[in-house]
Amino acid sequence: MRKRIYLLFQKDILSVEIYKPNLIDKQTPHNRDEFCMVISGKGKFQLLYQEAAFKPGDFLYVPAQDENRFIEFSDDFITWVFFIG
């Protein structure tokens, strides 16, 4: 099964998606700032060389062009993703 990305809203500088990676998060850096709000699941979030645990309700910020990915996440992991810029 592939990762699932559902675009829910896009206007001007804002787009809103729901993201559910499957087994491995293969993200590459984006050209816009990114905010994530975890809907369900838990795991670790890697931003550049730092790692932090996440759980439902956590809010994460990723500056444009920074390497980031979700690692060691549960099967039920789903997040809102907001791209700005």
C-alpha positions, -999 to 999 in steps of 0.1 A, spaced: 0 0 0 13 35 -8 13 65 14 -19 84 13 -21 122 8 -55 139 6 -55 175 -4 -84 191 14 -79 228 7 -58 251 -14 -59 288 -18 -32 313 -24 -4 306 0 -21 278 21 -28 242 14 -42 216 38 -37 179 35 -41 147 55 -10 125 54 -7 88 62 26 72 53 28 34 49 56 18 69 83 43 59 80 81 55 100 90 23 95 127 24 119 151 8 123 187 18 95 210 8 98 245 -6 73 259 18 70 261 56 51 231 70 30 227 101 17 192 112 -9 184 138 -10 147 147 -45 132 144 -38 97 156 -9 74 163 25 79 179 62 77 170 92 99 165 96 130 144 131 137 129 139 173 120 175 177 106 195 158 133 170 160 162 143 135 172 113 140 193 84 117 203 49 127 191 14 117 200 -22 128 190 -26 166 194 11 174 190 18 204 167 51 203 147 68 230 126 92 225 98 110 254 81 111 253 43 139 231 29 147 213 62 150 175 61 123 159 81 104 127 84 83 106 108 100 75 121 91 45 142 54 54 139 24 32 147 1 18 120 -27 42 129 -5 73 124 -23 101 105 -15 139 105 -29 171 93 -3 190 71 -5 227 65 18 242 39 23 280 40 41 302 15 
